[in-house]
Amino acid sequence: MSNFTSKIRTSVFLLTLLVSLTASKVFSQTTISGTVTDAETKETLVGVNILVKGKVVGTISDLTGKYSLNVNQEPPLTLVFSMVGYNTQEVEITSGQSSLDIQLVESAILGQEVVVSASRVEESVLQSPVSVEKMDIIAIRDAPQASFYDAINNMKGVEMSTQSLLFKSFNTRGFNANGNVRTVQLIDGMDNQAPGLNFSVGNIVGISELDLESVELLPGASSALYGPNAINGILLMNSKSPFLYQGLSASVKTGIMDESGRSKASTGFYNFSARYAKAISDKFAFKVNFEYLTADDWQANDFRDQSLLNGSTLQTGTTSNNPAYNGVNMYGDETNVNMLAVAQSMVNAGVLPEAALPLIPSMAVSRTGYMERDIADYGTKSVKLNAALHYRINDNVEAVLQGNLGFGTTVYTGADRYSLKDFMMGQYKAELRASNWYLRAYTTQERSGDAFAVGTAAQGINEAWKASTQWFPEYVGAYAQAIGGGLPANQAHLAARAFADQGRYMPGTSEFQNALNGVSSRPIPGDQNGVGAKFVDSSNLYHFEGSYNFSEQIKFAEFVVGANYRIYDLNSNGTIFALDESGNEFNIQEYGGYVQGSKKLFNNKFKLTASARYDKNENFEGQWSPRLSGVFTEGNHNFRASYQTGFRIPTNQDQYIDLNTPQARLIGGLPFFADRYNLNANPGYTLANVTSYGGAVAADTQPDSPVYQQSIQQATTIAIEQATIYVTGEVQAGNIPPSEAPAAIAALVPTLVPGIAAQLVPVNAAGANISQLQPYEVKEFKPERVKSFEVGYKGIWGQNLLVDAYAYFNRFENFNGSQVLVQDASDTGLAGPNPLTGLNLIGVGPGGRKVYSMPVNRTEIIKSWGWAASLDYRLPKGYTIGGNVSFNTLSNLDELAETGFQPSFNTPEYRYVLNFANREVIDNLGFAVAYRWQGEFAWQSSFVNPAVSTRQLGIIPAYGTFDAQVSYKLKSIKSILKVGGSNLFSNGYTQAWGNPTVGTMYFVSLTFDEFLN
C-alpha cells in the first residue's frame, strides 16, 4: 500500500496548496441587501438563491423575501438571482451600491435549464454536446407518480426493471438487466453501487425526495468523463445545499397498493420523511434528513411452466399434467431426474423388481416446489438517514462532510430471486469545492444483513425435510405400484407425488419456518448441516477524485482536468469470492484521469469539445476513452454531433467469484482460475460441444448403428476366446468330455456377448466420435467496449414548442458473456483426448466430470442503433402538453443468431410517453397526467430457464400505464396536498422475466415546507 500512501500524501499537499492559494486573497467586505418579489404578482419570494458569480458565497431570501449578503470583495461583482420556475437574473454591483431590490419573472420559455453532467461544466441544456435529460424541483414535485424514482421511467429513452417496490434498475439504449451493471448512479458525486455487486440497489439506499434538487440523465456511453461502467448511461442526483434550501420540511404519504394476484390484493403503504437545514452564519450550515417507508411488496406470481419437458408448454403446463413442472415463480421444483434412470438404480440396489422396469417411463419428474410468497420476505421497509455539515472556509472554498445511511428489506432478481433482509449500506464523504475545482473522498460500506437466495432456500427446505436421494425412489416406487394396480398414467403420477410428499413441510407451520431459518442462516452453498442460501457480503469501496477548471488561467479555450483513485475491498467471509495464497480475499485497485478542452468558433456559433480519459484496473490493460463533439447554434436552434466511447470493467464477481453450486462451480475470468482448476493442462470443453458429442455417441449405441454392429462382432470374438479358455479348462479338469467341448463353447458365447458388448459399445462409440471434441482455449479476459456515434437537435420554435431528437449507432466489442465448461475429473489431460475421457465428459465414465461456468469475451461484434424524439408545448393559461418516443434495436441480430449467441438485449423496440399538465388551473390547484406504453420483447438472463431462453419464449408482454395527480397548495399552512395514482384503469404488468406483477398504486401526500412560495 506504499503507492496508496504516497498518493494520499500528494492529495493532501495539493489540497492544502489550493486552500492556501484561494484563502490568500483578502478583500474588504461589501454588504448588499434588498427584497425579491414576483414581477407580476408583486408577492415576496422566499428561498430565492443569491450567489456571487464565480464564488461559493451566497444566501437566500428569508420568509419576508428579504436578503442580506456579505462578500469579501470590492465591487464590481455580479450577483446571480435564481429560483426554479423563474428566469435567472444576473446583476452587476458597482461601487457604492448597498441596496438592491429584484423582481423575478416567471419563466415563459421552455428549455432554460442549466446542466452540469454533460461536460462537467455549467451549460444550457439546449447547448449540451450530448443527449441529456433533467428533472428539476418543480418537475419532481408535480410528477404523477408516487416517487421521483418512478418518474424517471417517463424520461425519454429510459426503461425500468421493477424487481420490487423499492428495487428498480434503470437503463437506456438496450441490454437492460436486473441489477444493471451497465449504468452508473451518482448521488452528490458518490457512486451509489453496492461494492460487492457493482450495481446500484435502486433507491432503497439512496436520496430522500425532500432533499432532492435535481436529476440529470445522460443516456449512452459516458466513460470519457465518468470512467468505467458508464457504458449505457449515467444518472446524477443532486441534493439541496443547506445554505440555499433552509428551514423545516416534512412529508406524510400513504395509500393503497392493489393487484389481484397477490395473496392479499389490497394493502396499505406508509411513508414519512423530514428535512431540516439551517445556516448558522454566512460560514456554517447543516442539514439532517430522515425517511421511513413500509409496505407489503408487489408479489412475483407467474406460475407458468417453464420446464418445457414431457410435452409441456408455458401456457399448458401445470402440476397436474406435467410431472416435471417448474413454475417461473415456484422454487425447489428446478430439481428433476429421469424416472427410468432412478428405476434402474433401484433395480441395481435390489429395492425394485426388474420386472417393474417396463412400467416406468423415460421421462423427467421434479420435486414439489414452493411459491415465492411463502419464502421471500415481502415486508418491505426502508430507512434513510442523511446528515451534512457545510463550512465556507472563505468566499471561494466550501468544505463538506456528509453521511448517507440506508437499510431495509426488499427483493431483487439475479440468477435467483434474492430476499434482501436488513440490507444496509452507508456512504460517507469529505469534500472541498470551489467554483472551478473540487477534491472529494468517500467510502461505501455494504452489509448484506440476512439476505438469502429464495430459490436455493426452497431447495434447501425440501432437502432438510427429505433428501432427493430418498424422495425420487419413493416417487418411482409408488408410481410402479399405481400403474401395476391399473391406474392411468396421469393419476399414477398424482398418487406417486402424494405418497412421496407425505409429511412435507407446509408454509405457515413451525417445521417449515425452522427449516427456512436454518437454510437462510447458512452461507451459500452450505455445509455439513445442509444447503445454505445466505448471501454474505461486507465489501467496501474507497474513492478519491478531483477536478480543476482552468477558465481563470486560460482564456482562449476552456480546459478541465480530473483524476480518481479507487479501491474495492472484497469481503464475503470466504463464501463468494476466491481466496489468495494467504487465505485472504482480494482488493482491486483502479485509477484514471481525463482532460477536456472546449472552444467556441465562428462568432461563437459553433462549440467544439474534445476529451480523452485513461483508466487502469490492476487486472486489465489500460483503457482509453476519447470523445469528440460539436454543437452549432443558430438562435434557439442547436444541432449536435458526437463520437463517444465507453467501457465496462468486468464486475468484481466476474473477476473473483469462486462458488460451488449444485449446477456448476462459478469461477472468475482472471487467468489464475484456469491455473487453479487445471484448465490449461486438462482442458475443458464447451457444453455445446459436449452435448453435440454426446448426441453422436448416443446415436452410435443404437442397435442399427455400424459402431454397435462392429462392437457386437468384437464382443463375439472376445466371447469365443473367453468361452474356449473356460471350456478347455473344464475339459482338462475332466468336468466336460472332449466331444462336448464345441457345443459347450457355442452355448456359452451368447451369454457372454451382452456383458462384453455393454462395455465395448460406449467406448467404441466414444472413440468413433472423439475427434468431435474440441478443447476450449481459455483466452485473455478483457473489458467490454463500445463506440458510439450520435447526432441530435434541440431547439425552441417560437417561445412555446421545445423539440429534442437524436439518433445513435453503437458498436460493441469484447461483449461479456458466460461460458459453461465440462472437464474430465480423473484425467490429467496430458495424454490428450481418449474414449474414456469422452465418456467422463458426458457423465457416463467411471472418472466423472467437473462443470465450470466462467465469464468470457464474445468474439462477435454487436451492433445496435436507435433514435428518440420529444415535443413539449406550452399552451395558453399555463397548460402544457408533450410526449416522447424512442426506438432501439439490434442491427445484426440474424448474424448473432447464427452463432447461437444470446445477447440479452432485453429491450422493446418502441416506447412512448404522453403527458398533459397545468401547475395552476385555478388558484393553487394543479394537475398532471401521463400515459406510458412499451411494446413486447424477449427477455434473456441467467434467471430464465435455458430451454425458454434459447427458443426466445421469455416474452414480456406489451403494456400501458396511466398515471395522474391533482395537487392543491395550502398556503396558510405552507403545504401541498397531492392525490394521485399510478397504473390506473390497467391490469398488472411485469417488466422482466420472473419479476413481480406491478398493480395500481393510489396515494395521497401532504408536504410541508417552511419556505414554500
Secondary structure as GFF3:
##gff-version 3
##sequence-region A 1 1013
A	DSSP	alpha_helix	2	23	.	.	.	ID=ss1
A	DSSP	beta_strand	30	38	.	.	.	ID=ss2
A	DSSP	beta_strand	49	52	.	.	.	ID=ss3
A	DSSP	beta_strand	58	60	.	.	.	ID=ss4
A	DSSP	beta_strand	66	71	.	.	.	ID=ss5
A	DSSP	beta_strand	77	82	.	.	.	ID=ss6
A	DSSP	beta_strand	89	93	.	.	.	ID=ss7
A	DSSP	beta_strand	102	104	.	.	.	ID=ss8
A	DSSP	beta_strand	114	115	.	.	.	ID=ss9
A	DSSP	beta_strand	123	124	.	.	.	ID=ss10
A	DSSP	three_ten_helix	125	127	.	.	.	ID=ss11
A	DSSP	beta_strand	133	135	.	.	.	ID=ss12
A	DSSP	alpha_helix	137	142	.	.	.	ID=ss13
A	DSSP	alpha_helix	148	151	.	.	.	ID=ss14
A	DSSP	three_ten_helix	152	154	.	.	.	ID=ss15
A	DSSP	beta_strand	158	162	.	.	.	ID=ss16
A	DSSP	beta_strand	168	172	.	.	.	ID=ss17
A	DSSP	beta_strand	183	187	.	.	.	ID=ss18
A	DSSP	beta_strand	190	191	.	.	.	ID=ss19
A	DSSP	beta_strand	193	194	.	.	.	ID=ss20
A	DSSP	beta_strand	199	200	.	.	.	ID=ss21
A	DSSP	three_ten_helix	209	211	.	.	.	ID=ss22
A	DSSP	beta_strand	212	219	.	.	.	ID=ss23
A	DSSP	alpha_helix	223	226	.	.	.	ID=ss24
A	DSSP	beta_strand	233	239	.	.	.	ID=ss25
A	DSSP	beta_strand	247	258	.	.	.	ID=ss26
A	DSSP	beta_strand	266	279	.	.	.	ID=ss27
A	DSSP	beta_strand	284	296	.	.	.	ID=ss28
A	DSSP	beta_strand	330	331	.	.	.	ID=ss29
A	DSSP	beta_strand	336	338	.	.	.	ID=ss30
A	DSSP	alpha_helix	339	348	.	.	.	ID=ss31
A	DSSP	three_ten_helix	354	359	.	.	.	ID=ss32
A	DSSP	beta_strand	364	366	.	.	.	ID=ss33
A	DSSP	beta_strand	370	371	.	.	.	ID=ss34
A	DSSP	three_ten_helix	372	374	.	.	.	ID=ss35
A	DSSP	beta_strand	379	392	.	.	.	ID=ss36
A	DSSP	beta_strand	398	413	.	.	.	ID=ss37
A	DSSP	beta_strand	417	433	.	.	.	ID=ss38
A	DSSP	beta_strand	437	447	.	.	.	ID=ss39
A	DSSP	beta_strand	452	453	.	.	.	ID=ss40
A	DSSP	alpha_helix	454	465	.	.	.	ID=ss41
A	DSSP	alpha_helix	468	484	.	.	.	ID=ss42
A	DSSP	alpha_helix	489	500	.	.	.	ID=ss43
A	DSSP	alpha_helix	510	521	.	.	.	ID=ss44
A	DSSP	beta_strand	526	527	.	.	.	ID=ss45
A	DSSP	beta_strand	530	531	.	.	.	ID=ss46
A	DSSP	beta_strand	540	549	.	.	.	ID=ss47
A	DSSP	three_ten_helix	550	552	.	.	.	ID=ss48
A	DSSP	beta_strand	558	569	.	.	.	ID=ss49
A	DSSP	beta_strand	587	601	.	.	.	ID=ss50
A	DSSP	beta_strand	606	617	.	.	.	ID=ss51
A	DSSP	beta_strand	623	634	.	.	.	ID=ss52
A	DSSP	beta_strand	637	648	.	.	.	ID=ss53
A	DSSP	alpha_helix	652	656	.	.	.	ID=ss54
A	DSSP	beta_strand	658	660	.	.	.	ID=ss55
A	DSSP	beta_strand	665	667	.	.	.	ID=ss56
A	DSSP	alpha_helix	671	676	.	.	.	ID=ss57
A	DSSP	beta_strand	685	686	.	.	.	ID=ss58
A	DSSP	alpha_helix	687	700	.	.	.	ID=ss59
A	DSSP	alpha_helix	706	732	.	.	.	ID=ss60
A	DSSP	three_ten_helix	738	740	.	.	.	ID=ss61
A	DSSP	alpha_helix	741	769	.	.	.	ID=ss62
A	DSSP	three_ten_helix	770	772	.	.	.	ID=ss63
A	DSSP	beta_strand	784	797	.	.	.	ID=ss64
A	DSSP	beta_strand	801	813	.	.	.	ID=ss65
A	DSSP	beta_strand	816	824	.	.	.	ID=ss66
A	DSSP	alpha_helix	835	841	.	.	.	ID=ss67
A	DSSP	beta_strand	849	857	.	.	.	ID=ss68
A	DSSP	beta_strand	862	874	.	.	.	ID=ss69
A	DSSP	three_ten_helix	876	878	.	.	.	ID=ss70
A	DSSP	beta_strand	879	890	.	.	.	ID=ss71
A	DSSP	alpha_helix	893	898	.	.	.	ID=ss72
A	DSSP	beta_strand	910	922	.	.	.	ID=ss73
A	DSSP	beta_strand	925	934	.	.	.	ID=ss74
A	DSSP	beta_strand	937	938	.	.	.	ID=ss75
A	DSSP	alpha_helix	946	950	.	.	.	ID=ss76
A	DSSP	beta_strand	955	956	.	.	.	ID=ss77
A	DSSP	beta_strand	959	970	.	.	.	ID=ss78
A	DSSP	three_ten_helix	971	973	.	.	.	ID=ss79
A	DSSP	beta_strand	975	982	.	.	.	ID=ss80
A	DSSP	beta_strand	1000	1009	.	.	.	ID=ss81
###
